[in-house]
Amino acid sequence: MTPLPSFAEALRFWLKLGFISFGGPAGQIAVMQHELVDQRKWMGQEAFLQALNFCMLLPGPEAQQLATYMGWKLHGVKGGIAAGVLFVLPGALILYALSWIAAAHGDTALVSAVFSGLKPVVVALVIHAVCRIGSRTIKTAFAAGLAFAAFVAVEIGGVPFPLVVLVAGVIGWVSARGKAEEVAPESVPLTHTGKAAVLRLLKMTSAYVALLVIPVGAVVFFAGTEPFLALGQFFTRAAFVTFGGAYAVLPYVADQAVNHFHWLSSSEMINGLALAETTPGPLILVLQYVGFFAGWNASGAMSPLAAATLGALVTTYATFLPSIFLILVGAPYVESIARIKGAAAALRAITAAVVGVIVTLAMFFARQVIFTADGVDVVAIAAVIAAFIALARFKVGLHWVVAAGAVFGLARAGLGF
């Protein structure tokens, strides 16, 4: 049996993972499978798959949650917190620097040209995500109906995304026709049952509330309510409905951030997604960019950079604290929760509905990129098609497609077409 690593050795690995976690959740999970199961043998294959199934049932970035669970499995609560934080930290720091460049220098000709070339790539990325997730999810008329209903509800009916997730989950659970049943207790030993389980849940929930309220409350007390209170409230709420990945919640965030709170413009929102796609870590880090611009654009008496830094910190903290909390609460029950048939059916229904929601995101971005004050931008349409073909047909790496978009933007600005 391979000896378990020391805490220091595990810390070095989680930090390394944070720097190399490109390629979205599929790539990140594949890296963890190779490193932790195949190479280091810190976890068995069955335990890894059970943990992955459990993370898929939860809201939040599943790759980061999987890292958190494995950190917990190796070194308890401190290991889970370390793994969850280090998985996000490198990407968060890189995106913070890129956010400052976008905010402070985004109106210069060079940076504007780069962003103009990245925008069609973002549209292609979202369309590619619709096709990729849809091909795995929409395999029955029932699933197709859920996706279409979700699209109509969000795009035409203006139904809030959290309500769409709730209704889809209920429909999926009911569709299991009461067959949801847990694995027999004797085959899945639980470390916490009865009164011990309740006390543990109360203790961890109290710790979560304190960890959320005290730091965010301190920022609000010393820096003022705007925009920090709204950032903390909104992104905490969004964190608990982020089923199906970042693309699922982005239509909701984009609509609220741009049209309701006016934290940033739709063009800046597209830029943020483009930048988040180029950094390591979960794509949901794009929310940090939103928080940065919320502070930058409403700095008041503070310097823009100070307000933006606080906005980014509050947003990132409120976004990822719930995902770590959910893993630490549910970790002792992974084997049983991951096998509840009703929960799996609910997740399948939510994922199907998410496909329809992501279509609304593609339309939101496409309207900003393709339709301009001068009419339809034919060159942008061609760039979207080229980027999509590169991703879907030729499987070109995302970083190369993004780099090509930046070059295209510079060339277009230089040649004036």
N, C-alpha and C positions, 0 to 999 in steps of 0.2 A: 504493500500500500504506500502510495506517495505521501510523504509527510506534508502537513499543511504549512503554508508559508507563515513567517513571522508577520506581525502587523507592519513593520517597516518595509518588508519586502512587498507586501500587498499594496502599501501606499505608493511605492515606486511604480508598480504596475498600473494602478488606477490613474496616476498622473500621465503615464505614457499613453494609456488608452484615451484619455481626454484629448491628447494632441493628434492622435491618428484616427479618430472616429469620424471619418468622412463617409460619404456614400449613403446617407439616410439610414433609417432603422434596419433595413435588410443588410446593408453592408456592415453596420455596427454590430449587429447580432452575429453575423458570420465571423467577424474578428474575434468576438468573445468565445464563440464555439471553438474556433481554432486554437486560441491562446489558452483558455481555461480548461477545456475538456480534452482536446487532442494533444496539445503540447505539454502543458504544465500538470494536467490531471488533478487539478484542485477540486473538480466537481465531476460526478458521473453523468453520463449521457441522459439517463432517465430523469435525474434530478434537474438537469438543465432544461429539458423539455417541459417538465411540470412547472418550473418557475416561469418559463416563457408563456405557457398557456395562461397562467395566473395573471401575468403582466398584461396580456392581451385583453383581459376582462376589465382592466382598470382604466379610468381616464388618465391622461398624461402620456408623456413620451415613453414608450415601452422599452426602448433600449436603455435609457437612463434608469428606469425602474428595475430592469433586469440586472444591471450593474449593482444597484443598491441592494437588491435581494442577495446577490452572490457575496457582496461585502458583508452583509448580515450573517450569511451562512458560515463565513470563514471566521469572523471576529465579533459577532453580536451587533448591538446597536451602534457602537462606535465605528465598526467596520462598514455598516450600511451607510451611515452618514458620510464617512470619508469617501466611499466609492461614489455615492450619488453626487456629492459636491465636486469631486475632482473630475468626474465625467463631463461636467458642465463648465468648469472654471476656465480652461484654456480658450474655448470658443467664446465665452462671455467677454474675456479680456480683449481678444482680437476684434470682436464685433464692436466693443466699446470704442476702440481706436478708429475703426472704420466709420462708426456713427459720428464721431467728432469731425472727421474729414468731410463727411457728407453735409453736416450741419454748418460747419465753419467755412467750407470752401466749395459747397455744392453749386454755387452760382457762378463759379469761374468757368470759362469756356472749356477748359480741358476736362474738368470733372463732369460738367453737364454733357459733354460729348460722350464720355464713357457711359454715363447712366442712360443716355438715349439709346445706346446700343445694347445695353443690358435688358431694357424693358421688353423687347420682343422675345428674348430668351426666357424671361419669366413667364410670359403667356404660354410659350411652348412647354415649359416645365409643368405648368398646372394642367394643360391639356394632356400631357403625357401621364401625369398622375391619375387623371380621370380614367384614361385607357387602362393603365396598369392595375389600379385597384378594381375597376369595373370588371376586367377580365377574370379576376380571381373571385369576385363577389357575386356578380349578376349572372347566375346560372339557372335561375328558375323564373317563372312568370311572377311569382310572389315577390322575389327580390327586386325584379324590374319595376313592379308596381310601387314598392316602397321607395325606390330611388326617384321615380317620377313624382310621387306624392310629396316627397321631401323637397324636390326642386320647385314644384308649384307653391308649396307652403312658404318657402323662404323668398323666392324670387317675385312671386305675384301676391301672395297673401301677407308677406311681411311678418311671418310667424318667427319668434325668437328661436335661435338655434338650440338653447337648452331645452325648450319645450319639444322641439323635433326629436332630440335625443331621448327624452323621457318617453314620449309616445311610441317611438320605434322600439325601445327596449321593452315596454309593456306588451306591445303587439308580438314581439319575438318570444317573450316568456309565455304568453297565453298560447302561442302557436305550438308550444311543446306539449299541449293537451294534458297538463298535469303529470307528465312523466318525469319531471325533474326529481332526481333522487341522488343522494350522496352515497359515496362508497361506504361500505359497512365500517363502522367505527373500529372493529377489531383489525381490519386490514390497513387502516390509516391512523396510527396512534397520534393523538394530539397532546401537545405539551401543556396546554391550558384549556380547562373545561370548567363548566359551571360557574361558581362564584369567582374563582380565580380568573376566568376569562373576562367577566364583567369588570372586576377591579382593574385588570390590566388595561382594558379598553378605556375606562374612566381616567386612569392615570396618564395614558398616552394622549388622550384627547385633551386633557387639561394642559399637558405640556405643549401640545400643538397650538392651542389657543393662546397660551402665554407667549410662545415664541413668535407668533404672528402679531399679536396685538401690541406687545411692548416695544419692539423695534419700530414698527410702522407708526405707532402712537407717538414715539419719541420724535420721529421725523416730522410728523404733523404738528406737534407741539412747538418745536424749535424753528421749523421752516415755513409753517403755515399750511392751511388746508389745500390750497390749489397749487398743483393738481394732484398732490400726493395722496390725499384721502381717497379720491376717486380712483386713482391708480391701484391702490391697495385693495379696495373693495371690488373693482371690476375684474382684475386679473386673478384674484382669489376665486371669484365666481366662475370665471372662464376655465380655471384649472380643473374644476370638478366636472366639466362637461366636455373635456378634450378627448373624446373617443374618436378613434379612427385616424389619429395623427394630426399634425399641425395644419395640414391642408383643410381638414374638416372644420376647425374652429376659426380659420382665417377670415372667411366671409363675415362671420359675426363680429370679429375683432375689427376688421377693416371698416365695416359699416358704422360701428359704434365710435371708433377712434376718429374717423374722418367726418362723419355726418352728424354725430350726436355731441361728442366731446370737443371736436375740432382740435385735437392734439397735433395733427399733421395733415398734409394734403394727400390726395389719392396718389399723386405722382411720387411723393416721398414714401408712401406705403409700398409701392412697387419697388422702389430703390432698396428699401429695407429687406424685402424678400430676396432680392438679387444678392445682396451682401450676405445675408444669413445662409444662402445656399453655398457660399464659397468658404465658410468657416467650419471647423470641426464642431462636433457636438450635435444635439438635437435641433431640428429646424425650428422648433417652437421658440428658440432663442430670438427669432424675429420680434417677439413681443418686447424684448429688452430694447430694441431699436425704437419701438413705439414709445416706450417709457422715456427714453432719452430725448426724443423730440418733444414729448409732452412737457418735460421740464425746460428744455431749451426755448420753446415758443411761449412759455408762460412763466418766465423767470422772476418777474416782478422786481423786487429790490435786490435779489441775489444776482450774481454773475450768471450768464447763460450756462457756462460749463458746470458750475457748482449745482445749479438747479437740474441740469440734464443728468449729472452724475447721480444725484439723489433719486431722480425719476427712474433711471435705469436700475439702480439698486433695489428700490421698492418693487418694481415690476418683476425683476428676476427672482427676488426673494418670494414674492407672493405666488409666482408661477410654479416654482420648483419645490417649495416647502410642502404643499399638499401631496405631491407624488412620492416624496420620501416618507411622509407620514403614513400614507396608505400602504406602502410596502412594509414598513415596520409593524403596523397594526396587523396586517394579514399574513405576515411571513410564517408564523407557526402553523397556519392552517392551509398552506399552499396545496398539499396533496389532496385535501378534501374539496376545497373551493374550486380548484381547477377542473374538477370532474363533475360539477353540478350541471346537469343537462339543460336545465332551464336557463342558467346563466350563459351557457354557450349559445343557446338559441337567441337570447336577448342580444348578445354581442353580434351575431350574424345579422340580425335585423338592423341594428344600429349601423353596422358597417355598410349595409346596402343603402340605407338612407343617406349615409355620408357621401356616397357617390353622387347623388343628386345635389347635395349641398356644395360639393366641390365644383360642379358645373356652374353654379352661381358665381363662384370665385373666378373661374375662367372668364365668364362674361363680364364681371366687374373690371378685371384687368384689361381685357380686350377692348372694352369701350374707351379706356383711358389711352391705350396705345395706338389703336387703329383709326379711331375717329378723332380728328383734330378740328381746330377752328377753320381750317382750309378745306375740310372734307375728308374723304377716305385716304389714308396713307398707304398707298400701294406698296411702297418700298418696305414698310414695316410688316405688311402682310407676307411679303416674300421672305423676310427675315424670320418671321414666326414659323413659316412652313419649312424653311431650311433647318432651323434649330430643331424642330420636331422630328424631321427625317433623320437628322444626325443622332438624336437620342433614341428614337424608337426603331429605326431600321438598321443603322450601322453601330448602335450601342457605343457611341463615342462617350468618353468620360465626361462627367458633368463639368469638371474644372476646365476642360478644353473647350467645351461649348460656351461657358461663361467667358473665357479668355477671348474666344472668337467674337462674341458679342461686343466686348469692349473695343476690340480692334475695328469691328464694323462701325461702331459709333464714332470713333476717331476719324476713320476714313470718310464716313458720310459728312461729318462736319467739315473736314478739310476740302472735300470735293464739291460740297454744297448741293447734294442731291437728296 
